[in-house]
C-alpha cells in the first residue's frame, strides 16, 4: 500500500500555514488511480475539483509524479503506513483526533 498526504498551501509554499486535505491511497501496486480519504469533514468543492484534476493529469504514474509536482499551492508527501494498536487512541497537537493510519 502506498499513501500520499495531500496538502494545500492557501498563501503559497513560502508561508508556514498548510491544510492537510486528506490521503491518496493506492491499496495495491496494480491500481492506477488512488482512493481519496479526506482528513477534514469538509473539503471545498473547488479545492476538491483541483485535487482531482491534478490526480488525473499526473496519471498513469500519479504516486511518483505528484511528489515531483512544482506548485506554489500544492504538495504531496509520502507517509508510512502502520496499523494502530486496538486500544490506541491518538490525538494531534490541538487535542483533535489524529488522522487515520492506513493498514
VEXTORRO-440863 format. One line per field, with one value per residue (C-alpha): y, z, x; residue number from 1. Coordinates in nm, 4 decimals. Layout:
<nodes>
v	Y  ... .
w	Z  ... .
u	X  ... .
n	NUM  ... .
</nodes>
This chain:
<nodes>
v	0.0000  0.3484  0.6716  1.0385  1.3162  1.5872  1.9343  2.2699  2.5861  2.8670  3.1524  2.9746  2.7395  3.0182  3.0674  2.8258  2.7525  2.4499  2.2445  1.8657  1.7786  1.4035  1.0989  0.9473  0.5717  0.3083  -0.0204  -0.2351  -0.1800  -0.2501  0.0417  0.3362  0.5776  0.6391  0.6486  0.9863  0.9600  1.3060  1.4223  1.7041  1.6965  1.9360  1.9899  2.2858  2.1802  2.3946  2.2634  1.9043  1.9612  2.0909  1.7914  1.5532  1.7403  1.7049  1.3320  1.2785  1.4794  1.3046  0.9560  0.6900  0.7390  0.9631  0.8427  0.9498  1.2469  1.4168  1.4122  1.5940  1.8474  2.2050  2.4045  2.7110  2.5830  2.2022  1.9384  1.5629  1.3851  1.0084  0.8803  0.5488  0.3059  0.1494  -0.0245  0.1229  -0.0946  -0.1779  0.0245  0.3130  0.6441  0.9232  1.2990  1.5722  1.8828  2.0599  1.7776  1.6677  1.3028  1.2358  1.1314  0.7611  0.5281  0.3068  -0.0592 .
w	0.0000  -0.0870  0.0628  -0.0162  0.2144  0.0021  0.1322  0.0219  0.0923  0.0817  0.0885  -0.1031  -0.0025  0.1303  0.4193  0.7105  0.7058  0.5219  0.5212  0.5117  0.2898  0.3060  0.1816  -0.1616  -0.1126  -0.3604  -0.1966  -0.4487  -0.6921  -0.9843  -0.9049  -1.1390  -0.9542  -0.5799  -0.3430  -0.1711  0.2038  0.3463  0.6641  0.7127  0.7498  0.4555  0.1541  -0.0544  -0.3961  -0.5935  -0.3944  -0.4378  -0.8121  -0.8449  -0.6488  -0.8800  -1.1816  -1.0502  -0.9942  -1.3436  -1.5236  -1.3378  -1.4391  -1.5027  -1.2550  -1.0101  -0.6980  -0.8303  -1.0404  -0.7659  -0.5357  -0.8033  -0.8774  -0.8830  -0.7420  -0.5218  -0.3601  -0.3553  -0.2167  -0.1850  0.0782  0.1153  0.4582  0.6190  0.6643  1.0083  1.1806  1.5205  1.8263  1.9037  2.2265  2.0922  2.0597  1.9173  1.9273  1.7352  1.8952  1.9065  2.1002  1.7946  1.6873  1.4693  1.1090  1.0460  0.9928  0.6934  0.7403 .
u	0.0000  0.1225  -0.0123  0.0436  -0.0704  -0.2372  -0.1517  -0.2902  -0.0897  -0.3517  -0.0982  0.1746  0.4511  0.6709  0.4258  0.4183  0.0448  -0.0861  -0.4040  -0.3923  -0.6870  -0.6579  -0.4780  -0.4369  -0.4277  -0.3139  -0.4118  -0.2245  0.0626  -0.1736  -0.4051  -0.3548  -0.5843  -0.5781  -0.8710  -0.9100  -0.9678  -1.0482  -0.8756  -1.1275  -1.5057  -1.5444  -1.3215  -1.4465  -1.5763  -1.3294  -1.0332  -1.1550  -1.2016  -0.8449  -0.7133  -0.8995  -0.7607  -0.4044  -0.4562  -0.5984  -0.3311  -0.0498  -0.1668  -0.0502  0.2374  0.0500  0.2304  0.5707  0.4611  0.2567  0.5600  0.7615  0.4865  0.6156  0.3283  0.3058  -0.0156  0.0017  0.2347  0.2108  0.4165  0.4542  0.3633  0.4429  0.1616  0.1221  -0.1638  -0.2642  -0.2982  -0.6614  -0.6621  -0.4539  -0.6339  -0.4258  -0.4673  -0.2908  -0.1349  -0.4750  -0.6384  -0.8365  -0.8407  -0.5392  -0.5893  -0.6287  -0.3369  -0.3825  -0.3308 .
n	1  2  3  4  5  6  7  8  9  10  11  12  13  14  15  16  17  18  19  20  21  22  23  24  25  26  27  28  29  30  31  32  33  34  35  36  37  38  39  40  41  42  43  44  45  46  47  48  49  50  51  52  53  54  55  56  57  58  59  60  61  62  63  64  65  66  67  68  69  70  71  72  73  74  75  76  77  78  79  80  81  82  83  84  85  86  87  88  89  90  91  92  93  94  95  96  97  98  99  100  101  102  103 .
</nodes>
